[in-house]
């Protein structure tokens, strides 16, 4: 079925699309039929998703015994930077005793330049699942036609170097163009899964390229630059995790991190003190309420402060539109000790999330969370108005 038939059949209001891996595979299939002198305008691709998708060929050509087909990527309703790009696959077939496949990065396709990624350094950035898709689909065609030999597969992307500038590729050490990606062959609209896969790849890469298995994480570039300016951490080495604190801790544990440093604006990270692991405003807020609760706890534990005098200050905090403004009031009235309470709760929830991940991924080799903490260091740095408000510091690691 075509992608439109797939969407209509399942009644999706938002259109699914297909990945760059599926696009390259469709082009490879078209090139194989071109070699067999059976040129096709539409090819069927068997996907890991479990369906066979019919995809149109944009154009075909033969050059010097090399067979090239081009397919246009369709990301459906997902805001994917690769939507609509042209991906070509070139096949060179050399007859031999057995069928084997070799992959090459053509113009617009990147190359892995660092270890710790999906494939070793020096390999073309054609990920394992797309490679296997091409091998499986092409093997079926060649074997049905009693052909064996070496198949050289070169994938090319029109304007791939420009498109790559809008991705994480350069940060991850993929240079020269985009990566050919996909695990299911399909693109889900507004795909959270795709974003999380990118975040996990980033975290895995940072850990595997750290001599101490350390990963620096931040919700965005502002936090990464803050680490660079104030803690001498190269911003380009910081994993950008968006709003997904919980999942990012999970990924760090699954890839054997020994030290996690989380840095970000207080307005986002304060949510962690309430056990909130997705900090997007659509999913959670409670910033001022969490600040307020910490101030109240601080005052109640201090016999020298008359709680009845606190009411106008608390009301003033709740009236603020931003965390920055609320923090300014807290500092004005010298209630800064509330930040220690917030920091303690941040660490509490971060370590508990990490311990649950440890149990899941590594089958609970630690007898207790206290024993686990001896093997994992978590440091949390939160800033507001370009000043550090919380730094749980080395003593808590």
C-alpha positions in Angstrom: 0.0 0.0 0.0 1.1 3.6 -0.5 1.6 5.9 2.5 -1.7 7.7 1.7 -3.5 4.4 1.6 -1.9 3.4 4.9 -3.0 6.7 6.5 -6.5 6.4 5.1 -6.9 2.8 6.1 -6.0 3.5 9.7 -8.0 6.7 9.9 -5.1 8.9 11.0 -5.9 12.6 11.2 -2.2 13.3 11.2 -0.3 11.6 8.3 2.5 9.1 9.0 5.5 9.3 6.8 8.6 7.1 6.0 12.1 7.5 7.2 15.3 8.4 5.4 16.2 4.7 5.7 13.1 3.6 4.0 13.6 6.3 1.3 17.2 5.1 0.6 16.0 1.4 0.6 13.2 2.3 -2.0 15.9 3.9 -4.2 18.1 0.9 -3.8 15.3 -1.4 -4.8 14.6 0.8 -7.9 18.3 0.6 -8.8 18.3 -3.2 -8.5 15.4 -3.5 -10.9 17.1 -1.0 -13.2 20.2 -3.4 -13.2 17.8 -6.3 -14.1 16.4 -4.2 -16.9 13.0 -4.1 -15.2 12.8 -0.4 -14.5 9.9 0.4 -12.2 8.1 3.7 -11.3 6.8 2.3 -8.0 8.6 -0.2 -5.7 7.5 -2.3 -2.7 9.6 -2.0 0.5 9.3 -4.5 3.3 9.5 -2.4 6.5 10.5 -3.5 10.1 7.2 -1.9 11.0 5.6 -5.1 9.6 4.0 -3.7 6.4 5.0 -3.5 2.8 5.0 0.1 1.6 4.7 1.1 -2.1 6.9 4.1 -2.8 7.3 6.1 -6.1 10.6 6.5 -7.9 11.4 10.1 -8.7 13.9 9.3 -11.5 16.3 6.6 -12.7 19.5 6.6 -14.7 22.5 4.4 -15.6 26.1 5.8 -15.6 29.2 3.7 -16.3 27.6 0.4 -15.2 26.3 2.1 -12.0 22.5 2.1 -11.5 20.9 5.1 -9.8 17.4 5.7 -8.6 16.1 8.7 -6.6 13.2 8.9 -4.1 11.6 11.9 -2.4 11.4 11.6 1.4 7.9 12.0 2.8 7.8 12.7 6.6 4.0 13.0 6.7 2.9 15.6 9.2 6.0 15.4 11.2 8.0 18.6 11.2 11.2 16.8 10.0 14.0 18.8 8.4 14.4 16.0 5.9 10.9 16.1 4.6 10.8 16.4 0.8 14.5 16.0 0.3 15.7 13.8 -2.6 17.7 10.7 -1.6 19.5 8.6 -4.3 21.0 5.2 -4.1 23.6 4.0 -6.6 24.3 0.3 -7.0 27.3 -1.4 -8.5 27.0 -5.1 -9.0 30.0 -7.4 -9.4 29.2 -11.0 -10.0 30.7 -13.5 -7.6 30.2 -16.7 -5.7 28.2 -15.2 -2.8 26.0 -12.3 -2.1 27.6 -9.6 0.0 26.9 -5.9 0.5 29.2 -2.8 1.1 28.0 0.7 2.0 29.4 4.0 1.0 28.5 7.7 1.8 27.9 9.7 -1.3 27.5 13.5 -1.5 25.2 14.7 1.3 25.6 11.7 3.6 27.8 12.0 6.6 30.6 9.9 8.0 31.1 8.8 11.6 34.3 10.6 12.8 34.2 9.5 16.5 33.7 6.2 18.3 30.6 5.5 20.5 28.0 6.0 17.7 25.9 3.5 15.9 28.8 2.2 13.9 32.6 2.5 14.2 34.6 5.6 13.2 35.1 6.0 9.5 31.9 4.2 8.5 29.3 6.0 6.4 26.4 7.4 8.5 23.9 4.8 7.3 22.6 3.3 10.5 22.3 -0.5 11.2 18.5 -0.8 10.6 18.5 1.0 7.2 21.5 -1.1 6.2 19.6 -4.3 7.1 16.5 -3.1 5.3 18.5 -2.7 2.1 20.3 -6.0 2.6 17.0 -7.9 3.2 15.0 -6.2 0.3 17.9 -6.5 -2.2 18.8 -10.1 -1.2 15.2 -11.1 -2.0 15.4 -9.5 -5.4 18.8 -10.8 -6.4 18.3 -14.4 -5.1 14.9 -14.6 -6.9 16.9 -13.9 -10.1 19.7 -16.4 -9.2 22.3 -13.6 -8.9 25.2 -13.6 -6.4 28.1 -11.2 -6.1 29.2 -8.0 -4.4 26.7 -5.2 -4.2 28.3 -1.8 -3.6 25.6 0.6 -2.3 26.2 4.4 -2.3 23.6 6.7 -0.7 23.4 10.4 -1.7 21.3 13.2 -0.4 20.6 16.4 -2.3 21.7 19.4 -0.2 22.5 17.0 2.6 25.3 19.2 4.0 22.9 22.1 4.4 20.2 20.0 6.0 22.7 18.5 8.4 23.3 21.9 9.9 19.8 21.7 11.3 20.4 18.4 13.1 22.6 17.1 16.0 25.0 15.5 13.5 28.0 17.8 14.0 27.7 17.6 17.8 27.7 13.9 17.6 30.7 13.7 15.3 28.8 12.9 12.0 30.5 15.1 9.4 29.7 15.8 5.8 25.9 15.4 5.6 22.9 13.8 7.2 22.5 10.3 8.7 20.3 7.7 7.1 18.1 6.7 10.0 15.0 4.8 11.2 14.2 1.8 13.4 10.7 1.0 12.2 10.8 2.5 8.7 7.9 4.8 9.5 7.8 8.4 10.8 5.2 9.1 13.4 3.8 12.7 13.3 5.3 14.9 16.0 7.4 11.9 16.9 8.5 12.0 20.5 10.2 8.7 19.9 12.5 10.1 17.2 13.5 12.9 19.6 14.2 10.5 22.4 16.3 8.3 20.1 18.4 11.3 19.3 18.8 12.2 23.0 19.8 8.7 23.9 22.4 8.6 21.0 23.8 11.8 22.3 24.1 10.6 25.9 25.6 7.3 24.9 28.2 9.1 22.8 29.1 11.4 25.6 29.6 8.6 28.1 31.6 6.4 25.7 33.9 9.3 24.9 34.5 10.2 28.6 37.4 8.7 30.4 35.4 8.9 33.6 32.0 7.8 32.2 30.7 11.4 32.8 27.8 12.9 31.0 27.0 16.7 31.1 23.3 17.3 30.3 21.2 20.4 29.8 17.7 21.1 28.6 19.1 23.5 26.0 22.0 25.5 24.6 21.7 28.2 27.3 22.5 25.7 30.0 25.4 24.3 27.9 26.8 27.8 27.5 26.4 28.5 31.2 28.5 25.4 31.9 31.1 26.5 29.5 31.3 30.1 30.9 31.2 29.2 34.6 32.5 25.6 34.9 35.0 25.4 32.0 32.9 22.6 30.2 33.0 22.8 26.4 29.4 23.5 25.4 29.8 21.2 22.4 30.3 18.2 24.8 27.0 18.8 26.6 24.1 16.5 25.8 21.0 18.5 25.0 18.0 16.7 26.6 15.1 19.1 26.0 12.4 18.5 28.7 13.1 14.8 29.2 15.0 14.7 32.5 13.6 11.3 33.5 14.3 9.6 30.2 17.8 11.2 30.1 18.7 9.8 33.5 17.4 6.4 32.4 19.6 6.5 29.3 22.7 7.6 31.3 22.2 4.6 33.6 21.6 2.2 30.8 24.9 3.2 29.2 26.8 2.9 32.5 27.3 6.5 33.5 29.3 7.0 36.7 28.7 10.7 36.9 25.8 12.9 35.8 26.0 16.7 35.8 22.6 18.3 35.1 22.6 22.1 34.4 19.8 24.4 33.5 17.7 27.4 34.3 16.0 27.3 37.7 12.6 27.9 36.1 12.9 24.5 34.5 15.0 22.4 36.9 12.9 23.4 40.0 10.2 21.1 38.7 12.6 18.2 39.5 12.3 19.1 43.2 8.6 18.0 42.9 9.5 14.7 41.2 8.4 16.1 37.8 10.5 14.4 35.1 9.0 16.1 32.0 9.5 19.8 32.4 7.5 21.0 29.4 5.0 23.6 30.4 2.2 21.6 28.6 2.9 18.7 31.0 3.8 20.5 34.2 4.4 23.8 36.0 4.2 24.3 39.8 7.4 26.4 39.7 6.1 29.1 42.1 4.3 26.6 44.3 7.5 24.6 44.7 9.4 27.7 45.6 6.7 28.7 48.0 6.7 25.3 49.7 10.5 25.5 50.2 10.3 29.0 51.7 7.5 27.9 54.1 9.5 24.8 55.2 12.6 26.9 55.8 10.7 29.4 57.9 8.8 26.8 59.9 12.1 25.1 60.8 13.6 28.4 61.9 12.5 29.5 65.4 13.9 33.0 64.9 11.4 34.0 62.2 7.8 34.8 62.9 5.7 32.9 60.4 2.8 35.4 60.6 5.1 38.1 59.1 5.7 36.0 56.1 2.2 36.2 54.5 2.7 39.3 52.4 6.0 37.9 51.1 4.4 34.6 50.1 1.6 36.4 48.3 4.1 38.5 46.5 6.0 35.4 45.3 2.8 33.9 44.0 1.9 37.0 42.1 5.1 36.8 40.0 5.0 35.8 36.4 8.5 34.2 36.3 10.7 32.2 38.5 13.4 34.8 38.1 11.2 37.5 39.6 10.2 35.2 42.5 13.8 34.3 43.3 14.7 38.0 43.4 12.1 38.5 46.1 13.4 35.5 48.1 16.9 36.9 47.9 15.7 40.4 48.9 14.2 39.0 52.1 17.3 36.7 52.7 15.3 33.5 52.5 18.0 31.9 50.4 18.2 28.8 52.6 15.1 27.5 50.8 17.4 26.7 47.9 19.1 24.1 50.0 15.7 22.5 50.6 15.0 22.5 46.8 18.5 21.1 46.0 18.0 18.3 48.5 14.7 17.3 46.9 16.2 17.6 43.4 18.9 15.1 44.3 16.3 12.9 46.1 14.2 12.5 43.0 17.2 12.3 40.6 18.8 9.5 42.6 15.5 7.6 42.9 14.9 7.7 39.2 18.5 6.6 38.6 18.1 3.7 41.0 14.9 2.5 39.4 16.7 2.6 36.0 19.6 0.7 37.6 17.2 -2.1 38.7 15.6 -2.2 35.3 18.7 -2.2 33.1 21.2 -4.0 35.4 18.9 -6.3 37.5 19.6 -4.6 40.8 23.1 -5.5 41.6 23.1 -3.1 44.5 21.4 -4.0 47.8 20.1 -0.5 48.5 19.9 3.0 47.1 22.6 4.1 49.6 25.0 1.5 48.2 24.0 2.6 44.7 24.9 6.2 45.5 28.5 5.2 46.2 28.8 4.2 42.5 27.0 7.1 40.9 27.6 10.8 41.3 24.9 13.3 40.5 25.5 17.0 40.5 22.8 19.5 39.8 23.5 23.2 38.8 20.6 25.6 38.5 20.9 29.3 37.6 18.7 32.3 37.4 19.4 35.7 35.8 23.0 34.4 35.0 23.8 33.6 38.6 24.1 30.1 40.2 21.2 29.5 42.6 21.9 25.8 43.3 25.0 23.8 42.9 24.8 20.5 44.8 28.6 20.4 44.3 31.3 17.8 44.7 30.5 17.1 48.3 27.2 15.5 47.2 28.8 13.4 44.5 
